[in-house]
């Protein structure tokens, strides 16, 4: 990450249970940077970020950096004062594919997640994260 970033736009799926829950959770956390939440498919998203695919979490910085999917989940953690250290640990090659599960665990129960991470090996953490069920996205209304 570049040290001169000041703003992140998080493009979330407004029909996804996890995304909408995380949106509210992120907005309640102290952050290192200004965070704007933008619903995917909204007029604002289409005007500001027409190149961003709809259907997966995306984060865009004021410097023009774009992160999608698991990397986007990690950047969301990186932006938050209480979770930056965890973003570094979860960005390892073994744990990066588990970013959604980690975010689900963090936003539901930070103390339990902290205990799960402890000083365990990445393999143990990976196994624990595999046990977490991530809510499925809902289909948009017809």
Protein Blocks (a to p, Z undefined) as FASTA:
>chain_A
ZZkbcbdcddddfkbmklmmmmmmmmmpccfbdcddddehiaklmmmmmmbcghiacddd
fkopacehjllmmmmmmmpmklmmmmmmmmpmklmmmmmmmmmmmmmommlmmmmnmmad
fklmmmmmmmpccdddddddZZ
